[in-house]
Amino acid sequence: MTDNPMGGMFGDIFNLLGQQGPDAWFQTATQLALNIARGEDGDPNPLPVERQRLEELAPLVSRHVDALLGVSIESELTAVNRSALTMAALNQWKPLIEPMIASPVAKSDDLDVSSNPMMAQLVSTLGPLFTGFQMGSVAGHFSERAWSLAVLPLPRLDDQRLLVVNNLANFAEAWSLERDEVYVFALAQEFVASLVLTQPGTGDALRALLIDAVREATAAQSDLMGRLQSMINPEDLTSLMSNPESLLDGIEMPDETDATRAINAAASVLGAFFDKAATDITEAILGPRPALVEAYRRHRRSDARGEDAAAALFGISTQGDHHDEAREFVAVLAQAHGLGVFDALLRVDGLPSVGEVANPEAWYQRVTNSPLA
């Protein structure tokens, strides 16, 4: 009889993981995310009439985006359910998360596992899978109420535009808004975001900021392997296998650093610009919509755990004073120079620094006098 009654189970786990290949963590993320995204209602597809209405409004909105930024864009979009947005998020985020897999914060030789070789093997083998658990949990909950990928300003691999129609309809009903005004706002927000975030220069600038920010974010998770090391008792392991998300409970964002401040400055300004552009385009098409603007502001500040957790993967905070500063930055420049000044965000040198968010005119002078302007 073996000295360790759990040894057979661990051997089975190691063999299974060895058969799954290097992308096992992403497969884990996908399975968990889709399970969460389907939810209790089974994640129904959008009604044909709602999809058709979005498609009717899209060309009108795209023309206003063209006029705003001086770049012609296609008006194509896809009305989807939560699962489709979840898969899109996973595929867009994967290349940004992979550095966490290649260079994990906690390696087995950094932990006190000398007295437990089996735990050392477990740590090194399961480490990437816990990143998969986290990414899957985050992506699944992200789509619970997110309208599109625009809520999280990250570089995109393509200009595919997806809108979760049922989430839009739920928002309109919850706030007693007309669906058309919500649809126009969401279309404008996503069209502007997809245009900006697919620009090579903007994407490169964001990726450069994310390299350090993601490294800082992973530091907040450095106790994952320590928790795993403590889960030697069969009862704890059984609970973990039945609810892998429990390992993630209590993980918080790290304290602010230069890296997180830099990515937050850029991301908050991008988000504020997307929202301001959507507001102005909606007003140009339908007239002033103060109730919509207020409802969206409250929507973003209330019960946004899914979006907050997704942002935290990349060292980004979706709440805080820096968002008020970013809205003020956009409002001041739009008032003084017109919203078209933000076509600078299409360039590699367009993202504002932390200091420039506090001094909008300094950003304006820099980008208008840039050789790339």
C-alpha positions as CSV (number, residue, x, y, z in Angstrom):
1,M,0.0,0.0,0.0
2,T,1.3,3.5,-0.8
3,D,2.3,5.8,2.0
4,N,0.2,8.6,0.5
5,P,-3.4,7.7,-0.3
6,M,-3.6,10.8,-2.5
7,G,-0.7,9.9,-4.6
8,G,-2.7,7.9,-7.1
9,M,-5.0,10.9,-7.7
10,F,-2.1,13.3,-8.3
11,G,-0.5,10.8,-10.7
12,D,-3.8,10.8,-12.6
13,I,-3.9,14.6,-12.7
14,F,-0.3,14.9,-13.9
15,N,-0.9,12.3,-16.7
16,L,-4.1,14.2,-17.7
17,L,-2.3,17.5,-17.9
18,G,0.6,16.0,-19.8
19,Q,-1.9,14.9,-22.5
20,Q,-3.6,18.3,-22.8
21,G,-0.5,20.2,-24.0
22,P,0.7,23.7,-23.3
23,D,-2.6,25.3,-23.9
24,A,-4.4,23.3,-21.1
25,W,-4.7,26.5,-19.1
26,F,-6.6,28.2,-21.9
27,Q,-8.9,25.2,-22.4
28,T,-9.6,25.4,-18.7
29,A,-10.4,29.1,-19.0
30,T,-12.7,28.5,-21.9
31,Q,-14.7,25.8,-20.3
32,L,-15.2,27.6,-17.0
33,A,-16.0,30.9,-18.7
34,L,-18.7,29.4,-21.0
35,N,-20.2,27.6,-18.0
36,I,-20.5,30.9,-16.2
37,A,-21.7,32.9,-19.2
38,R,-24.6,30.5,-19.9
39,G,-26.0,31.4,-16.6
40,E,-29.4,30.2,-15.2
41,D,-31.3,31.3,-18.3
42,G,-29.2,29.3,-20.8
43,D,-27.9,32.5,-22.5
44,P,-30.6,32.9,-25.3
45,N,-29.7,34.3,-28.6
46,P,-31.0,37.9,-29.3
47,L,-34.4,38.2,-30.9
48,P,-34.3,38.7,-34.7
49,V,-36.2,41.9,-34.4
50,E,-33.7,43.4,-32.0
51,R,-30.8,42.3,-34.2
52,Q,-32.4,43.8,-37.2
53,R,-32.9,47.1,-35.5
54,L,-29.2,47.3,-34.5
55,E,-28.3,46.6,-38.2
56,E,-30.6,49.4,-39.3
57,L,-29.0,51.9,-37.0
58,A,-25.4,50.9,-37.6
59,P,-24.8,52.7,-40.9
60,L,-26.1,56.0,-39.5
61,V,-23.9,55.7,-36.5
62,S,-20.8,54.8,-38.5
63,R,-21.2,57.9,-40.7
64,H,-21.0,60.0,-37.6
65,V,-17.9,58.2,-36.4
66,D,-16.4,58.8,-39.9
67,A,-17.1,62.5,-39.5
68,L,-15.7,62.7,-36.0
69,L,-12.3,61.0,-36.6
70,G,-11.9,61.4,-40.4
71,V,-11.5,57.7,-40.9
72,S,-13.9,55.7,-43.0
73,I,-15.1,52.5,-41.2
74,E,-17.3,49.7,-42.1
75,S,-20.7,49.6,-40.4
76,E,-20.7,45.8,-39.9
77,L,-21.5,44.5,-36.4
78,T,-22.7,41.2,-34.9
79,A,-25.5,40.9,-32.4
80,V,-24.5,38.2,-30.0
81,N,-25.3,36.5,-26.7
82,R,-23.1,36.4,-23.6
83,S,-21.2,33.3,-24.6
84,A,-20.0,34.9,-27.9
85,L,-18.7,38.0,-26.1
86,T,-17.0,35.7,-23.6
87,M,-15.2,33.8,-26.3
88,A,-14.2,37.0,-28.0
89,A,-12.8,38.4,-24.8
90,L,-10.8,35.2,-24.1
91,N,-9.3,35.3,-27.6
92,Q,-8.4,39.0,-27.4
93,W,-7.0,38.7,-23.9
94,K,-5.0,35.5,-24.5
95,P,-1.8,37.1,-26.0
96,L,-1.9,39.7,-23.2
97,I,-2.1,37.0,-20.5
98,E,0.4,34.6,-21.9
99,P,3.4,36.4,-20.3
100,M,1.9,35.4,-16.9
101,I,2.1,31.8,-18.0
102,A,5.6,32.0,-19.4
103,S,6.9,33.9,-16.3
104,P,4.8,32.9,-13.3
105,V,5.3,35.0,-10.2
106,A,5.6,32.0,-7.9
107,K,7.7,29.1,-9.0
108,S,8.0,25.9,-7.2
109,D,11.6,26.6,-6.1
110,D,10.5,29.8,-4.5
111,L,8.1,28.0,-2.1
112,D,8.9,25.9,0.9
113,V,8.2,22.6,-0.6
114,S,11.4,20.8,0.2
115,S,9.6,18.6,2.7
116,N,6.9,17.8,0.2
117,P,8.2,16.9,-3.3
118,M,4.7,15.9,-4.4
119,M,3.5,19.4,-3.7
120,A,6.5,20.9,-5.6
121,Q,5.4,18.9,-8.6
122,L,1.8,19.9,-8.1
123,V,2.7,23.6,-7.9
124,S,4.7,23.6,-11.1
125,T,2.1,21.5,-12.9
126,L,-1.1,23.2,-11.8
127,G,0.3,26.8,-11.6
128,P,-0.8,27.8,-15.2
129,L,-4.2,26.2,-14.7
130,F,-5.0,28.5,-11.8
131,T,-4.3,31.4,-14.2
132,G,-6.8,29.6,-16.4
133,F,-9.3,29.4,-13.6
134,Q,-8.9,33.1,-12.9
135,M,-9.2,34.1,-16.5
136,G,-12.2,31.9,-17.1
137,S,-14.0,33.1,-14.1
138,V,-13.3,36.7,-15.0
139,A,-14.3,36.3,-18.7
140,G,-17.5,34.5,-17.8
141,H,-18.6,37.2,-15.3
142,F,-17.5,40.0,-17.6
143,S,-20.2,39.2,-20.1
144,E,-23.0,39.0,-17.5
145,R,-23.7,42.7,-18.1
146,A,-21.0,44.1,-20.4
147,W,-22.4,45.4,-23.7
148,S,-19.2,44.9,-25.7
149,L,-15.4,44.8,-25.4
150,A,-15.4,48.7,-25.4
151,V,-15.8,48.7,-21.6
152,L,-12.2,47.6,-21.3
153,P,-9.8,49.6,-23.5
154,L,-7.3,47.0,-24.5
155,P,-5.5,46.5,-27.9
156,R,-7.5,44.3,-30.3
157,L,-6.4,41.7,-32.7
158,D,-9.2,42.6,-35.2
159,D,-12.0,45.0,-35.8
160,Q,-14.8,42.6,-35.1
161,R,-17.6,44.4,-33.4
162,L,-19.9,42.5,-31.1
163,L,-22.9,43.8,-29.0
164,V,-24.7,41.7,-26.4
165,V,-28.2,42.7,-27.4
166,N,-29.9,41.1,-24.4
167,N,-27.7,43.1,-22.0
168,L,-28.6,46.3,-23.8
169,A,-32.3,45.4,-23.6
170,N,-32.0,44.7,-19.9
171,F,-30.2,48.0,-19.3
172,A,-32.9,49.9,-21.2
173,E,-35.7,48.2,-19.3
174,A,-34.0,48.6,-15.9
175,W,-33.6,52.4,-16.5
176,S,-36.9,53.0,-18.4
177,L,-35.0,54.1,-21.5
178,E,-35.9,53.8,-25.2
179,R,-34.1,50.9,-26.8
180,D,-33.1,53.0,-29.8
181,E,-31.2,55.5,-27.7
182,V,-29.4,52.7,-25.9
183,Y,-28.6,51.0,-29.2
184,V,-27.3,54.2,-30.8
185,F,-25.1,54.9,-27.7
186,A,-23.7,51.4,-27.6
187,L,-23.1,51.3,-31.4
188,A,-21.2,54.6,-31.3
189,Q,-19.2,53.5,-28.3
190,E,-18.2,50.2,-29.9
191,F,-17.5,51.7,-33.3
192,V,-15.2,54.3,-31.9
193,A,-13.5,51.8,-29.5
194,S,-12.9,49.3,-32.3
195,L,-11.4,51.9,-34.6
196,V,-9.0,53.3,-31.9
197,L,-8.0,50.0,-30.4
198,T,-7.2,48.3,-33.7
199,Q,-4.7,51.0,-34.8
200,P,-1.2,49.5,-34.9
201,G,0.4,52.5,-33.2
202,T,-2.2,52.8,-30.4
203,G,-2.0,49.0,-29.9
204,D,1.8,49.1,-29.6
205,A,1.6,51.9,-27.1
206,L,-0.9,50.1,-25.0
207,R,1.0,46.9,-25.1
208,A,4.1,48.6,-23.9
209,L,2.2,50.0,-20.9
210,L,0.6,46.6,-20.2
211,I,3.9,44.7,-20.1
212,D,4.7,46.4,-16.7
213,A,1.1,46.6,-15.6
214,V,0.4,42.9,-16.0
215,R,3.6,42.1,-14.1
216,E,2.3,44.3,-11.3
217,A,-1.1,42.7,-11.4
218,T,0.4,39.2,-11.1
219,A,2.2,40.2,-7.9
220,A,-1.3,40.5,-6.3
221,Q,-1.7,36.8,-7.1
222,S,1.6,35.6,-5.8
223,D,0.0,33.9,-2.8
224,L,-1.9,31.5,-5.1
225,M,0.7,28.8,-4.9
226,G,1.1,29.4,-1.2
227,R,-2.5,28.6,-0.8
228,L,-2.2,25.6,-3.0
229,Q,0.8,24.4,-0.9
230,S,-1.4,24.5,2.2
231,M,-4.2,22.4,0.6
232,I,-2.6,19.0,1.4
233,N,-5.6,17.6,3.2
234,P,-7.9,15.5,1.1
235,E,-10.9,17.5,2.3
236,D,-9.4,20.7,1.1
237,L,-8.4,19.3,-2.3
238,T,-11.8,17.9,-2.8
239,S,-13.4,21.2,-2.1
240,L,-10.9,22.9,-4.5
241,M,-11.7,20.6,-7.3
242,S,-15.4,21.1,-7.0
243,N,-15.1,24.9,-6.8
244,P,-11.8,26.1,-8.3
245,E,-12.9,29.7,-8.1
246,S,-12.6,29.5,-4.3
247,L,-8.8,29.8,-4.6
248,L,-9.3,33.2,-6.1
249,D,-11.4,34.6,-3.2
250,G,-9.8,37.6,-1.5
251,I,-7.2,38.4,-4.1
252,E,-7.0,42.2,-4.3
253,M,-5.4,44.7,-6.6
254,P,-1.8,45.7,-5.5
255,D,-1.0,49.1,-4.3
256,E,-0.5,51.7,-7.0
257,T,2.8,51.8,-8.8
258,D,4.2,53.8,-11.6
259,A,3.2,51.1,-14.0
260,T,-0.4,50.9,-12.9
261,R,-0.7,54.7,-12.8
262,A,0.5,54.9,-16.4
263,I,-1.9,52.3,-17.7
264,N,-4.8,53.7,-15.7
265,A,-4.1,57.2,-17.1
266,A,-4.2,55.9,-20.7
267,A,-7.2,53.5,-20.2
268,S,-9.3,56.0,-18.3
269,V,-8.9,58.6,-21.0
270,L,-9.7,56.1,-23.7
271,G,-12.8,55.1,-21.9
272,A,-13.8,58.7,-21.2
273,F,-13.3,59.5,-24.9
274,F,-15.4,56.5,-26.0
275,D,-18.2,57.6,-23.7
276,K,-18.1,61.2,-24.7
277,A,-18.0,60.4,-28.4
278,A,-21.0,58.0,-27.9
279,T,-22.9,60.7,-26.0
280,D,-22.3,63.4,-28.7
281,I,-23.2,61.0,-31.6
282,T,-26.4,59.9,-29.8
283,E,-27.3,63.6,-29.2
284,A,-26.6,64.4,-32.9
285,I,-28.9,61.6,-34.0
286,L,-31.6,61.7,-31.4
287,G,-31.2,64.9,-29.5
288,P,-30.1,65.4,-25.9
289,R,-30.5,62.3,-23.8
290,P,-29.7,63.4,-20.2
291,A,-31.5,60.4,-18.6
292,L,-29.4,58.0,-20.7
293,V,-26.1,59.7,-19.8
294,E,-27.0,59.6,-16.1
295,A,-28.2,56.0,-16.2
296,Y,-25.0,54.9,-17.9
297,R,-22.9,56.8,-15.4
298,R,-24.6,55.0,-12.5
299,H,-24.5,51.7,-14.4
300,R,-20.7,51.9,-14.6
301,R,-20.4,52.7,-10.9
302,S,-22.8,50.1,-9.6
303,D,-22.3,46.4,-9.3
304,A,-19.6,46.3,-11.9
305,R,-17.7,43.4,-10.4
306,G,-17.3,41.6,-13.7
307,E,-15.8,44.5,-15.5
308,D,-13.7,45.4,-12.4
309,A,-12.3,41.9,-12.2
310,A,-11.5,41.8,-15.9
311,A,-9.6,45.1,-15.7
312,A,-7.7,44.0,-12.7
313,L,-6.1,41.1,-14.7
314,F,-4.2,43.9,-16.5
315,G,-3.5,46.1,-13.6
316,I,-6.3,48.5,-14.6
317,S,-8.8,50.0,-12.1
318,T,-12.3,50.8,-13.4
319,Q,-13.1,52.8,-10.3
320,G,-11.4,55.8,-8.7
321,D,-10.6,59.4,-8.9
322,H,-8.5,59.0,-12.0
323,H,-11.7,58.4,-14.0
324,D,-13.1,61.7,-12.8
325,E,-9.9,63.3,-13.9
326,A,-10.1,61.6,-17.3
327,R,-13.6,62.8,-17.9
328,E,-12.5,66.3,-17.0
329,F,-9.5,65.9,-19.4
330,V,-11.8,65.0,-22.3
331,A,-14.4,67.6,-21.5
332,V,-11.9,70.4,-21.3
333,L,-10.2,69.5,-24.6
334,A,-13.5,68.9,-26.4
335,Q,-14.8,72.3,-25.2
336,A,-11.6,74.1,-26.2
337,H,-10.6,72.3,-29.4
338,G,-13.5,70.1,-30.4
339,L,-13.8,66.3,-30.0
340,G,-11.9,65.7,-33.2
341,V,-8.7,66.6,-31.4
342,F,-8.8,63.0,-30.1
343,D,-7.9,61.7,-33.5
344,A,-4.4,61.8,-31.9
345,L,-5.4,58.7,-30.1
346,L,-5.1,56.8,-33.4
347,R,-1.3,57.4,-33.3
348,V,1.5,55.7,-31.3
349,D,2.3,58.9,-29.4
350,G,-1.4,59.8,-28.7
351,L,-1.9,58.2,-25.3
352,P,-1.6,60.8,-22.4
353,S,0.8,60.4,-19.5
354,V,-0.2,60.7,-15.9
355,G,1.0,64.3,-15.8
356,E,-0.8,65.2,-19.0
357,V,-4.2,64.0,-17.6
358,A,-3.8,66.7,-15.0
359,N,-2.7,69.2,-17.6
360,P,-4.8,68.7,-20.8
361,E,-3.2,71.7,-22.6
362,A,0.2,70.1,-22.3
363,W,-1.1,66.9,-24.0
364,Y,-2.7,69.1,-26.7
365,Q,0.5,71.0,-27.4
366,R,2.5,67.8,-27.6
367,V,0.3,65.9,-29.9
368,T,-0.5,68.8,-32.2
369,N,3.2,69.6,-32.6
370,S,4.3,66.0,-33.0
371,P,6.0,65.0,-36.2
372,L,3.4,62.3,-36.5
373,A,0.5,64.8,-36.5
